[in-house]
Amino acid sequence: QVQIVESGGGLVQPGGSLRLSCAASGIQFSIYDMEWYRQAPGKQRELVATITSYSNTNYADSVKGRFTISRDNAKNTVYLQMTSLKPEDTAVYSCHAARLSTRIWGRGTQVTVSS
């Protein structure tokens, strides 16, 4: 069964850190490009970070220098390390696997940055 499950979200104070995980099953994980998206209430979904099957990375300007995406192909897992969190980072963060015409989404995990 093809499945993507995110974890690691929660409530954190401004300036804090969180690490999100995205575990994939039922796919040949290593050949997929993996992405983290986020969507805040009333806003469009935003691409936050990408890591290709070759481990090349790319980030939205809003998170550059604060977020780091990485992958562990042995564990079929991609991570998003988030530091120096701001209230505007509050959103549902979703993981996305892409290869050619195949698109697989997780259900998301809530991140709330608030004092």
C-alpha positions as CSV (number, residue, x, y, z in Angstrom):
1,Q,0.0,0.0,0.0
2,V,1.4,3.4,-1.0
3,Q,1.4,5.7,1.9
4,I,3.0,8.9,3.2
5,V,2.8,9.8,6.9
6,E,4.0,13.1,8.4
7,S,4.9,13.5,12.1
8,G,6.6,15.9,14.4
9,G,4.3,18.9,14.3
10,G,3.1,20.8,17.4
11,L,3.1,24.0,19.3
12,V,6.4,25.9,19.6
13,Q,7.3,29.4,20.8
14,P,8.8,31.9,18.4
15,G,12.5,31.3,18.0
16,G,12.1,27.6,18.7
17,S,12.8,24.6,16.6
18,L,10.9,21.5,15.3
19,R,11.8,18.6,13.1
20,L,9.2,17.2,10.9
21,S,9.4,13.6,9.5
22,C,7.7,12.1,6.5
23,A,7.8,8.3,6.2
24,A,6.9,6.7,2.9
25,S,5.9,3.1,2.2
26,G,4.9,1.1,-0.9
27,I,7.2,3.1,-3.2
28,Q,10.8,3.0,-4.4
29,F,11.6,6.0,-2.2
30,S,15.1,6.7,-3.4
31,I,14.0,7.6,-7.0
32,Y,11.3,10.1,-5.9
33,D,11.8,13.8,-5.5
34,M,10.4,14.8,-2.1
35,E,8.8,18.1,-1.2
36,W,7.4,19.9,1.8
37,Y,4.5,22.2,1.3
38,R,2.6,24.3,3.8
39,Q,-0.8,25.9,3.9
40,A,-1.9,28.5,6.4
41,P,-5.6,29.3,7.0
42,G,-6.9,31.6,4.2
43,K,-3.7,31.3,2.2
44,Q,-2.6,29.4,-0.9
45,R,-0.5,26.3,-0.5
46,E,3.2,27.2,-0.6
47,L,6.2,25.0,-1.7
48,V,8.6,25.2,1.2
49,A,11.5,22.9,0.3
50,T,12.5,20.3,-2.2
51,I,15.1,17.5,-2.2
52,T,15.6,15.6,-5.4
53,S,16.4,11.9,-5.8
54,Y,20.0,13.2,-6.3
55,S,19.7,15.1,-2.9
56,N,19.8,18.5,-4.5
57,T,17.9,20.9,-2.4
58,N,15.9,24.1,-3.0
59,Y,14.0,26.4,-0.6
60,A,11.4,29.1,-0.6
61,D,12.9,32.5,0.1
62,S,10.8,32.8,3.2
63,V,12.6,29.9,4.9
64,K,16.1,30.0,3.5
65,G,18.7,29.9,6.2
66,R,16.2,28.6,8.8
67,F,14.9,25.3,7.4
68,T,16.8,22.3,6.2
69,I,15.4,19.4,4.2
70,S,17.2,16.1,4.2
71,R,16.5,12.4,3.3
72,D,17.4,9.0,4.6
73,N,16.8,6.5,1.8
74,A,17.6,3.6,4.1
75,K,14.6,4.6,6.3
76,N,12.4,5.9,3.4
77,T,12.1,9.1,5.3
78,V,12.5,12.8,4.5
79,Y,13.0,15.4,7.2
80,L,12.4,19.1,7.6
81,Q,14.5,20.7,10.3
82,M,12.9,24.1,11.2
83,T,14.8,26.7,13.3
84,S,14.2,30.3,14.3
85,L,10.5,29.7,13.9
86,K,8.2,32.7,13.4
87,P,4.4,33.0,13.9
88,E,4.1,33.3,10.2
89,D,5.4,29.7,9.9
90,T,2.2,28.5,11.4
91,A,0.5,26.1,8.9
92,V,-0.3,22.6,8.0
93,Y,2.8,21.1,6.6
94,S,2.4,18.3,4.0
95,C,4.8,16.0,2.4
96,H,4.7,15.2,-1.3
97,A,6.5,12.6,-3.4
98,A,6.9,13.2,-7.1
99,R,8.2,11.1,-10.0
100,L,7.2,11.7,-13.6
101,S,3.4,11.7,-13.6
102,T,3.1,10.1,-10.1
103,R,2.1,12.4,-7.2
104,I,1.6,11.2,-3.7
105,W,0.5,13.3,-0.8
106,G,0.5,12.9,2.9
107,R,-2.3,14.2,5.2
108,G,-0.2,16.8,6.9
109,T,0.9,17.8,10.3
110,Q,0.0,21.1,12.1
111,V,2.8,23.5,13.2
112,T,1.8,26.3,15.4
113,V,4.2,29.0,16.4
114,S,2.9,31.1,19.2
115,S,3.8,32.4,22.6
